[in-house]
Amino acid sequence: MEFDLENPLTSSQVLHSHSVASLFQAENHHMLSTDYCGSLDSVDCDVSFRRRAISSILQLSCGFDPFLSYLAINYLDRFLSASGIPREKPWITRLLAVSCVSLAAKMKKTEFSLADFQGEGGLIFDSETIMRMEILILGALKWRMRSVTPFSFLSFFISLFKLKDPPLLEALKARVTEIIIKSQKEIKLLQFNPSTIAASALLYACHELFPLQFPCFMTAISNSSYVNKEKMLCCYNAVTEMEIAEFDDLYGSTVSRIRSPVNVLDRHCLSSESESDVKRRKISVFL
């Protein structure tokens, strides 16, 4: 059965109270170590290694489901967190990237060949070498390949909002998905547990798309017994900083690109606020 990032523990679409509790309990086994997060925040060579590995994963998985690359990067971070960052072998970066993509493809039941993933340029590894690296990754992850990620908590948090309109739900989920995928590359956000990232990304998207209903959404999530409000505030601020940085990069750009209806809505909501408004939101939204 194909692994669904939104349902890591079960294939059922129904949220039962015991399954929700199990999900929040399970996320502790999928957290990155504080040492790993700290090294990425302070050691340039560690940041560079991760950046190169992520770049290779994105290149290798280009053309496939974006959730495949997300899962592969999740495996990468969890492996590096458990085993440390190797520095003595320059080629290990690409081998690790190929192996993480291969494992993610197997979990997603994606048809692929190693030749497709490795392409025609760069180092080419044989199947035996990749298999040995996969076994190392599996061991470091303790065979917990059904990763608990922010996507795992979306159904639970969205259910608190009582939104009934399918198009609105679709727009909200699309925007949250975009934020969560971007957050994976943001080092400041690696320290937070998946449920906190999910709640923060959801609140940010709600403030963009449904500003008038935002206080109700905020209350609904804050009242959840599973949420640590203080940590969520810190995470929300980090998400806001990430979006401000993107706003700064895009502001004044005249480059046109094809946008989906949801992306058009996203950019309209973002551009309707000044940068100072966005920064003010970061400070005042939780007061």
C-alpha angles and dihedrals in degrees: 000000000000115000112245114205090209093053108037096156101039143011091228118112092207118097110223121187093240093050091050091051090048090051094053090046093049095053091075088068090057099049122117118242120260089234091058094048090046094051091052089051095051113018114075096198091054091051090048092051092051092046092052092046092050090047090053092048092051091048094047094047096043110134094026131098108299089227088064092062090043091055091045091053089048089055090047094054094044092049094049090045092054100037105028129241113296114224107168098073116055093193093057091083093066094039090053091048093049092048094048091050090047092052092046091051091051091050091048091047089236117164109235145141126223088236089059092051097045096045123194102295134066128016117347118205126199121238094254093056091048091048091053090051090048090054090052090051092047090051093049090049091046088235091292095141097149091085120207104223136163088273088065091068101044096092092051096048095041089052088063091062098063092218109168103176109097095207091053091048090049092050092047094048092047092053093046090049090054092051094047093050091050092046091062090072094046108097093201090062097052091082093064124085118249096254092054091051090048093051093046094047090048093051092048091051091046091053089053098045104028108023094161092054094042097100089056092049091047092052093047094054096039091053092057112110089220095062127089101206095199093054091044090055091053091047093046089053091051090050089049091051089051091052092046089054090052090046089054091050093050099038112112093006113146095190109121123212138176111267132193117231090258092051091049088055091047094053093044091054092046096045092047088069124066117233089252089055090054092049091047089052090056091058102038107032095089097040 
